[in-house]
Amino acid sequence: MRRSGTMAMLVAAAGMILAACSTTTSHSNDNLGQKATPQKQAATNVQLAIEFMKLNKMAESRDTIERAMKEDPGSTDVQLTAGIIYERLGNMKAATKAYSAAARLGKNDPNVQNTYAGFLCRTGKAAAGEKLFVEVSRNAVYTTPEVALVNAGVCVSSIGDLVDAERYFNRALMVRPNMPEAMVQLGNVALDGGDAAQAVDVVQRYLAINPATAEVLWLGVRAERKAGDNTSAAAFARRIQAEFPDSQQAQMMRTGVDR
């Protein structure tokens, strides 16, 4: 049963938060000759910690964010970035503490709550994560409710609840028809549920209106194999190798790894 791509969307939300933090942090010294406040120093250290993490310099990233936590522990950006860094390092106790602090500090920020919900789902708290995603989707100031709905579907899919997952993905498509992420996830759920024909149909509809990705082509490979059409499966496989040679899916095929 496929699980690749399921939790990946939830992890991707953390990357979007990092990008937002990186573009909104302030310089440590707005005026020459003036000592930076602890809050400004923390904002600069958040940005540095993010840059270190992008370079996979995780020790430096951790040390820098820990300085920021001492400088401004009441900052949502600081705590959220710390949670992401600690999770990346596998320090789940520290990650849980930081994410929880960020969720408390950013209780009125749906983007923060969306990221925290993803963490809950990744750490075995699917029911809590699902509930929070639904709350985010209903938040009037959240401009992309379809994203939260897809995340809710991914969350419940990760624990095998395919019925509710399908319901969330269809709700997302009602908000934003032809949403690529929702369509791929809907196809994955169909395949996991044993309906290869529906999965093939999703792939065909996707490719008729959206640019191809390695993920949707790989769904096509698996769905056509399941449906017994090895010729069509091979055609999708060739497209992956030709159009996305550096993708994880292409590498798996080259090494003989299947899902």
Secondary structure, DSSP 8 states (H G I E B T S, - for coil): ---TTTTHHHHHHHHHHHHHHHHH---S-SSTT----HHHHHHHHHHHHHHHHHTT-HHHHHHHHHHHHHH-TT-HHHHHHHHHHHHHHT-HHHHHHHHHHHHHHTTT-HHHHHHHHHHHHHTT-HHHHHHHHHHHHT-TT-S-HHHHHHHHHHHHHTTT-HHHHHHHHHHHHHHSTT-HHHHHHHHHHHHHTT-HHHHHHHHHHHHHHS---HHHHHHHHHHHHHHT-HHHHHHHHHHHHHH-TTSHHHHHHHTT---
